[in-house]
Amino acid sequence: MKKHPYSQRLFGMRKGAVMMSLLLMVVAGFTACQKADYEPPAPGYESIQPSKAKPAWGPTLTQQMQAVIETLDTIAPAPIESLTPEQARLQPGPTEAVMRVMNNFRIPMPLSGVDTMGREIPVAGGTIHARVYTPRTGRSNYPLIVYYHGGGWVIATIDTYNASAQALAEKTDAVVVSVEYRKGPEFKFPTAHQDAYAAYQWAVENAASLRADSAKVATAGESAGGNLAVNVAIMARDNGYKMPRHILSVYPVASNDLSLPSKITYAAAKPLNTPMLPWFLGHYLNSMDEAANPMINLLAADVSGLPTTTIINAEIDPLETEGALLTDKMRAAGVDATRQLYTGVTHEFFGMATVVPEAKAAQDFAASRLKASLQ
């Protein structure tokens, strides 16, 4: 049989040369495979850079926080106080800005460590929706956190604040019930507050079905939701109901006084400015006279007998002063209250841990405080 010319060349080579050729082919193939499979390390916080000078209202903004604000300006240019509630709900907000920053700077989305399911909660006049976050750590008796989102009792949803609720579940190793309370102007004061309390009662009474421990419960919330987290504890106290072991209140609405120092210093801040505050109240309250109600103005509320409380504030936020005043009021009433202030960041920073390092620090601090109370 006549040999193929290529086989003649190959087998006509010396044995060592053949082995060397094969080795080079293997190495070349391995190197190519390495190059194809190699993924450079994900960019970190330092890769996130703003493109403009710091705004006059935020000279201490961190580079990451400024990048989020700049992005927000490009996708949501209209001041909320100039919009109707319907328009404001449709306009992109800080959550969308964070997603855009992650995309622009190639920041990967962290893997979720929780499972979620929806539940319907009976309230006066109907039902409201809640999302339940359950850690994937295999326990059967988790602590329970009832969480209330922000949005001035007018805008935003549990989807808007998904990152915060998920982080609390993961970092605290607790079941989190995130409550979609009804909002104004469709549902006026005190509907959101009543829904918040009804959801708390439902969570406590249905804890076993949620794989949670009804004896280890906390309330938590941001902004308007931070106000609700405190009010629910007050309502439980006043009604002789099971009290939460801990309150986490992140930049809470706690005063109707527009002359407070931070409301003047940061009147033009973003994403929350001072003119937005009466806009929110005007759409939730039946009349502006209700702004003095202790449920809105927590600085006028009876806070005695409340559980251990953690208050988190952002420096560049019209609500910063009332967080400090609420902490002082609680301490004067004998409440174990701790406040942590994060500099260089704005309202809404808490859920931005993927792009703002101070948010991760705040979440870690909140989780450590909650875990200490819920052991």
C-alpha positions as CSV (number, residue, x, y, z in Angstrom):
1,M,0.0,0.0,0.0
2,K,1.3,3.4,-0.9
3,K,1.8,5.7,2.1
4,H,0.2,9.1,2.2
5,P,2.8,11.9,1.7
6,Y,1.9,13.5,5.0
7,S,2.4,10.2,6.9
8,Q,5.7,9.7,5.1
9,R,6.9,13.1,6.3
10,L,5.6,12.5,9.9
11,F,7.0,9.0,10.3
12,G,10.1,9.9,8.5
13,M,11.0,12.4,11.3
14,R,13.1,11.3,14.2
15,K,11.2,10.1,17.2
16,G,12.4,13.0,19.4
17,A,11.3,15.5,16.9
18,V,7.8,13.9,16.7
19,M,7.5,14.1,20.5
20,M,8.6,17.7,20.5
21,S,6.0,18.6,17.8
22,L,3.2,16.8,19.8
23,L,4.3,18.6,23.0
24,L,4.2,22.0,21.3
25,M,0.7,21.2,19.9
26,V,-0.6,20.2,23.3
27,V,0.9,23.4,24.9
28,A,-0.5,25.6,22.2
29,G,-3.9,24.0,22.7
30,F,-3.7,24.4,26.5
31,T,-2.7,28.0,26.1
32,A,-5.5,28.7,23.8
33,C,-7.9,27.1,26.2
34,Q,-6.5,29.2,29.0
35,K,-7.0,32.4,27.0
36,A,-10.6,31.5,26.1
37,D,-11.6,30.6,29.7
38,Y,-9.8,33.4,31.5
39,E,-11.9,36.1,33.0
40,P,-10.3,39.2,34.3
41,P,-11.2,40.1,37.9
42,A,-14.4,42.1,38.3
43,P,-13.9,45.8,38.7
44,G,-14.3,47.1,42.2
45,Y,-15.6,50.3,43.8
46,E,-12.5,52.2,42.8
47,S,-13.4,51.8,39.1
48,I,-16.5,53.8,39.6
49,Q,-15.7,57.4,38.7
50,P,-17.9,60.5,38.2
51,S,-17.5,62.6,35.1
52,K,-18.2,66.1,36.4
53,A,-17.2,68.4,39.3
54,K,-18.9,68.0,42.6
55,P,-22.3,69.8,42.8
56,A,-22.5,72.9,45.1
57,W,-25.0,71.0,47.3
58,G,-22.7,68.0,47.8
59,P,-19.1,69.1,48.2
60,T,-18.3,65.9,50.3
61,L,-19.9,63.4,47.9
62,T,-17.9,60.2,47.5
63,Q,-16.9,59.4,43.9
64,Q,-19.2,56.4,43.8
65,M,-22.2,58.3,45.2
66,Q,-21.6,61.2,42.8
67,A,-21.5,58.7,39.9
68,V,-24.9,57.4,40.9
69,I,-26.3,61.0,41.2
70,E,-24.9,62.0,37.8
71,T,-26.5,58.9,36.2
72,L,-29.8,59.7,37.9
73,D,-29.7,63.2,36.5
74,T,-29.5,61.7,32.9
75,I,-32.4,59.3,33.3
76,A,-34.7,61.2,35.6
77,P,-34.3,65.0,35.0
78,A,-37.7,66.2,36.2
79,P,-37.9,67.2,39.9
80,I,-40.5,65.0,41.6
81,E,-42.2,68.0,43.2
82,S,-43.1,69.2,39.6
83,L,-44.8,66.0,38.7
84,T,-48.1,64.3,39.5
85,P,-47.9,61.1,41.6
86,E,-48.6,59.1,38.5
87,Q,-45.8,60.8,36.6
88,A,-43.4,60.4,39.5
89,R,-44.1,56.7,39.8
90,L,-43.2,56.2,36.1
91,Q,-39.9,58.2,36.3
92,P,-36.8,56.2,36.8
93,G,-35.2,56.5,40.2
94,P,-32.1,55.7,42.2
95,T,-32.6,51.9,41.7
96,E,-32.4,52.3,37.9
97,A,-29.4,54.7,38.3
98,V,-27.5,52.0,40.3
99,M,-28.3,49.4,37.6
100,R,-27.0,51.8,34.9
101,V,-23.8,52.5,36.9
102,M,-23.2,48.7,37.3
103,N,-23.6,48.3,33.6
104,N,-21.3,51.2,32.7
105,F,-18.5,50.1,35.0
106,R,-18.9,46.3,34.5
107,I,-19.9,45.6,38.1
108,P,-21.4,42.1,38.3
109,M,-24.7,41.4,40.0
110,P,-24.0,39.4,43.1
111,L,-25.6,35.9,43.3
112,S,-28.7,35.8,45.4
113,G,-28.6,33.9,48.7
114,V,-32.4,33.8,49.2
115,D,-35.6,32.3,47.9
116,T,-38.6,34.6,47.5
117,M,-42.4,34.0,47.4
118,G,-45.4,36.3,47.4
119,R,-48.1,36.3,50.1
120,E,-51.3,38.2,50.4
121,I,-52.1,39.9,53.7
122,P,-55.6,40.8,54.8
123,V,-56.1,44.5,55.8
124,A,-59.0,46.7,56.4
125,G,-60.9,47.0,53.1
126,G,-58.9,44.4,51.2
127,T,-55.5,42.8,50.9
128,I,-52.0,43.9,50.3
129,H,-49.1,42.1,48.8
130,A,-45.8,41.1,50.5
131,R,-42.6,39.4,49.3
132,V,-41.0,36.9,51.7
133,Y,-37.3,36.5,51.5
134,T,-36.0,33.2,53.0
135,P,-32.2,32.5,53.3
136,R,-30.9,29.3,51.7
137,T,-29.1,28.3,54.8
138,G,-31.3,25.4,55.6
139,R,-32.7,26.5,58.9
140,S,-36.3,25.9,60.0
141,N,-36.7,28.6,62.6
142,Y,-35.3,31.9,61.4
143,P,-35.6,35.3,63.0
144,L,-38.2,37.5,61.4
145,I,-37.9,41.0,60.0
146,V,-40.9,43.0,58.8
147,Y,-39.6,45.6,56.3
148,Y,-41.2,48.7,55.0
149,H,-40.0,50.4,51.8
150,G,-39.5,54.2,51.3
151,G,-41.1,56.6,48.9
152,G,-42.8,59.2,51.0
153,W,-46.0,57.1,51.3
154,V,-46.7,58.0,47.7
155,I,-44.2,56.4,45.3
156,A,-41.9,53.3,45.0
157,T,-42.7,49.6,45.7
158,I,-41.2,46.5,47.2
159,D,-39.4,46.1,43.8
160,T,-37.7,49.4,44.1
161,Y,-36.3,48.4,47.5
162,N,-35.6,44.8,46.7
163,A,-31.8,45.2,47.3
164,S,-32.3,46.4,50.8
165,A,-34.7,43.6,51.8
166,Q,-32.6,40.9,50.2
167,A,-29.4,42.2,51.9
168,L,-31.1,42.2,55.3
169,A,-32.2,38.6,54.8
170,E,-28.8,37.5,53.6
171,K,-26.7,39.3,56.2
172,T,-28.9,38.8,59.2
173,D,-29.9,35.2,58.2
174,A,-33.5,36.0,58.8
175,V,-36.8,35.7,57.0
176,V,-37.8,39.2,55.7
177,V,-41.4,40.1,54.9
178,S,-41.3,43.2,52.6
179,V,-44.7,44.9,52.7
180,E,-46.5,46.6,49.8
181,Y,-48.6,48.9,51.9
182,R,-51.1,51.2,50.2
183,K,-50.1,54.7,49.3
184,G,-51.5,58.2,48.8
185,P,-53.2,59.9,47.2
186,E,-55.4,56.9,46.4
187,F,-55.2,55.8,50.1
188,K,-54.9,58.7,52.5
189,F,-53.4,58.9,56.0
190,P,-53.3,56.8,58.2
191,T,-53.8,53.9,55.7
192,A,-50.1,53.1,55.2
193,H,-49.6,53.1,58.9
194,Q,-52.5,50.8,59.5
195,D,-51.4,48.5,56.7
196,A,-47.9,48.4,58.3
197,Y,-49.3,47.3,61.6
198,A,-51.7,44.8,60.1
199,A,-48.7,43.3,58.2
200,Y,-46.7,43.1,61.4
201,Q,-49.5,41.2,63.1
202,W,-49.9,38.9,60.2
203,A,-46.2,38.1,60.1
204,V,-46.1,37.3,63.8
205,E,-49.2,35.1,63.6
206,N,-48.0,33.3,60.5
207,A,-44.3,33.0,61.5
208,A,-44.4,29.2,61.7
209,S,-45.6,28.9,58.1
210,L,-42.7,31.2,57.0
211,R,-40.1,29.0,58.8
212,A,-39.6,31.9,61.3
213,D,-39.7,32.3,65.1
214,S,-42.5,34.6,66.3
215,A,-40.5,35.3,69.5
216,K,-37.6,36.9,67.4
217,V,-39.1,39.7,65.4
218,A,-37.8,43.1,64.3
219,T,-39.2,45.9,62.3
220,A,-37.1,47.7,59.6
221,G,-37.6,50.4,57.0
222,E,-36.2,53.3,55.0
223,S,-37.4,56.9,54.9
224,A,-41.2,56.8,55.1
225,G,-40.7,53.1,55.9
226,G,-38.3,54.0,58.7
227,N,-41.1,56.0,60.1
228,L,-43.5,53.0,59.8
229,A,-40.9,50.7,61.5
230,V,-41.0,53.0,64.6
231,N,-44.8,53.5,64.5
232,V,-45.5,49.8,64.3
233,A,-43.5,49.3,67.6
234,I,-45.5,52.1,69.2
235,M,-48.8,50.6,68.0
236,A,-47.8,47.2,69.3
237,R,-47.0,48.8,72.7
238,D,-50.2,50.8,72.9
239,N,-52.3,47.7,71.9
240,G,-50.6,45.3,74.3
241,Y,-49.4,43.3,71.4
242,K,-46.1,41.4,71.0
243,M,-43.3,44.0,70.7
244,P,-40.5,43.7,68.2
245,R,-37.1,43.1,69.7
246,H,-35.4,45.7,67.5
247,I,-36.2,48.6,65.3
248,L,-34.0,49.4,62.3
249,S,-34.9,52.9,61.0
250,V,-32.9,54.1,58.1
251,Y,-33.1,57.9,57.5
252,P,-36.6,58.1,58.9
253,V,-39.2,60.7,58.3
254,A,-39.5,62.1,61.9
255,S,-40.5,65.8,61.8
256,N,-42.6,68.2,59.8
257,D,-40.3,71.1,60.6
258,L,-38.8,72.5,57.4
259,S,-36.4,74.8,59.3
260,L,-34.2,72.0,60.7
261,P,-30.5,72.5,59.8
262,S,-30.2,69.7,57.3
263,K,-33.3,70.7,55.5
264,I,-31.7,74.1,54.9
265,T,-28.1,72.9,54.3
266,Y,-29.2,70.2,51.9
267,A,-32.3,71.8,50.5
268,A,-31.1,71.2,46.9
269,A,-29.7,67.7,47.5
270,K,-30.5,64.7,45.3
271,P,-32.3,62.3,45.2
272,L,-34.3,63.9,48.0
273,N,-34.5,67.7,48.3
274,T,-36.5,69.8,50.8
275,P,-39.3,70.9,48.4
276,M,-40.2,67.2,47.9
277,L,-41.1,66.8,51.6
278,P,-44.4,68.9,51.5
279,W,-45.2,67.3,48.1
280,F,-45.1,63.9,49.6
281,L,-47.1,64.9,52.7
282,G,-49.6,66.8,50.6
283,H,-50.4,63.7,48.6
284,Y,-50.6,61.3,51.6
285,L,-52.3,63.5,54.3
286,N,-55.9,64.5,54.3
287,S,-54.8,68.0,55.2
288,M,-51.4,69.5,56.0
289,D,-52.6,70.0,59.6
290,E,-52.0,66.2,60.0
291,A,-48.3,66.8,59.6
292,A,-48.2,67.6,63.3
293,N,-49.7,64.2,64.1
294,P,-47.2,62.2,66.2
295,M,-47.4,59.3,63.7
296,I,-45.9,61.7,61.1
297,N,-43.9,63.9,63.5
298,L,-42.2,61.2,65.6
299,L,-40.4,64.0,67.6
300,A,-43.8,64.6,69.2
301,A,-44.5,60.9,69.8
302,D,-44.3,58.9,73.1
303,V,-41.3,56.6,72.5
304,S,-41.0,55.3,76.0
305,G,-40.8,51.5,76.3
306,L,-39.6,50.9,72.7
307,P,-37.1,48.2,72.0
308,T,-33.4,48.6,71.1
309,T,-33.3,50.9,68.1
310,T,-30.7,51.5,65.3
311,I,-31.0,54.7,63.3
312,I,-28.9,55.1,60.2
313,N,-28.5,58.5,58.5
314,A,-26.8,59.9,55.4
315,E,-24.8,63.1,55.7
316,I,-26.1,64.7,52.5
317,D,-29.8,64.4,53.3
318,P,-32.5,66.8,54.4
319,L,-33.6,64.2,56.9
320,E,-30.3,63.9,58.7
321,T,-31.1,66.3,61.6
322,E,-34.4,64.6,62.5
323,G,-32.6,61.3,62.7
324,A,-30.3,62.8,65.2
325,L,-33.1,64.4,67.1
326,L,-35.1,61.2,67.2
327,T,-32.1,59.3,68.6
328,D,-31.8,61.9,71.3
329,K,-35.5,61.7,72.1
330,M,-35.3,57.9,72.4
331,R,-32.3,58.0,74.7
332,A,-34.0,60.6,76.9
333,A,-36.9,58.2,77.2
334,G,-34.7,55.4,78.2
335,V,-34.6,53.5,74.9
336,D,-31.3,51.8,73.9
337,A,-30.9,53.8,70.7
338,T,-27.7,53.9,68.5
339,R,-27.3,56.2,65.5
340,Q,-24.7,55.7,62.8
341,L,-24.0,58.6,60.3
342,Y,-22.4,57.9,57.0
343,T,-20.5,60.8,55.4
344,G,-20.3,61.5,51.7
345,V,-23.6,59.8,50.8
346,T,-27.2,60.8,50.2
347,H,-30.7,59.7,50.9
348,E,-31.4,56.3,49.4
349,F,-27.8,55.1,49.7
350,F,-28.6,52.1,51.9
351,G,-29.6,49.8,49.1
352,M,-26.7,50.6,46.8
353,A,-24.1,48.2,48.2
354,T,-23.1,47.0,44.7
355,V,-21.7,50.4,43.8
356,V,-21.4,52.4,47.0
357,P,-19.0,51.0,49.7
358,E,-20.7,53.0,52.5
359,A,-23.9,51.2,51.7
360,K,-22.2,47.8,52.3
361,A,-20.8,49.1,55.6
362,A,-24.3,50.4,56.7
363,Q,-25.9,47.0,55.8
364,D,-23.2,45.2,57.7
365,F,-23.7,47.4,60.7
366,A,-27.5,47.1,60.6
367,A,-27.2,43.3,60.3
368,S,-24.8,43.1,63.3
369,R,-27.2,45.1,65.4
370,L,-30.2,43.1,64.4
371,K,-28.4,39.7,64.9
372,A,-27.4,40.8,68.4
373,S,-31.1,41.5,69.3
374,L,-32.5,38.4,67.5
375,Q,-30.3,35.7,68.9
